[in-house]
């Protein structure tokens, strides 16, 4: 056999160096996740356990590359900032000053960068400028300060690609501010625009942008914020997050499809477990604001990315890759409605029916929902012989704030009337989505016959 060419040997060496570098980055990332989990539990990482963990990581890395395993709790540790957690910005610890005005110092650092002439002079100044900006965004969570710093950093966002640690911490701070209820709507919008620009403008050493991390962080931080009960204060914030998340997921349809497939499958696995166990505890894990809000999240994303009137593809007439996850999501929502169809969870069923109707209206698909709506009118609430009393001081029930019927509304005339009105509105909205279909007469005749039947209210 002849000698191998020098170009082939050089290529193999370069490829081996790349593999070793990627393994080192993966090991470092997993160690960071383990350290953050241990800090949350109040424990310290043992020094003698580091080598063992690296060996285990090295053994399982090849399998992980073939089929990535997603652990929601691990990624929560990576993207969600705890109140007592400090950022990984050690380069800036020694020159911190007390009683400093963050906006003035950031502007001064930016002016110092402009005065630099050579690349060697500008590089440390740019790193210090970005580090200070990220730190002040985290330590001074005020509307004016955040907006001013983001406006100053905007033109230097592309340089985050040269500093991976800074880019990761910058994204975490932006996600934390974007989901902060205490901040103004304008401030949260500015954080969203900064995240969007970071995902598209910053490019790392491998010439890859940060959009995968941005998409992953947007969904997981939204799911984390939706764990609490939705109130009148938090509802506008979550709605704004839904709209902006759908917008950022419409940038790259192929990448969005990868994330949607993973997380919708994850939601389906939780539902399968609950359906298999059929226990109260398993139902509680599904009938929560976090699970329902995640369904709303992906419904809103698909409504934007699969809308035939606004979807713009590279090739004329091509379908969005997100079309592949429409049917799994619809099946998941329908199974969630039928998981425990009791009277006390009527608000949850109405909420999910509204979610499906909005999906039908945006995408133009057909899903048979009439039976679920007429089931509400056939419930025990409207059976003859139930003369419920009317309560004068009882406020009107807000369906968007409840998944379970409050006890004060049960067996009242007020609740009976509002359920009837809501069911009637659902029927109108549903058939309005099919109004331009050639099959509309066949769809509407059974509904007209059913609505004409008298109800004793």
Buried (B, 14 or more C-beta within 10 A) or exposed (E): EEEEEEEEEEEEEEEEEEEEEEBEEBBEBBBBBBBBBBBBEEEEEEEEEEEEBBEEBEEEBEEEEEEEEEEBEBBBBBBBBEEEBEBEBEBBEEEEEEEEEBBEBBBEBBEBBEEBEEEEEBBEBBBBBBBBBBBBBBEBBEBEBBBBBBEBBBEBBEBBBBBBBBBBBBBBBBBBBBBBEEBEEEBBBBBBBBBBBBBBBBBBEEEEBBBBBBBBBBBBBBBBBBEEEBEEEBEEBBEBBBEBBBBBBBBBBEBBBBBBBBBBEEBBEBBEEBBEEEEEEBBEBBBBBBBBBBBBBBBBBBBBBBBEEEBEEEEEEEEBBBBEBBEBBBBBBBBBBEBBEEEEBBBBBBBBBBBBBBBBBBBBBEBEBBEBBBEBBEBEBBEEEEEBEEEEEBEEBEBBBBBEBEEEBEEBBBBBBBBBEBBBBBBEBBBEBBEEEEEEEEBBEEBEEBBEEEEEE
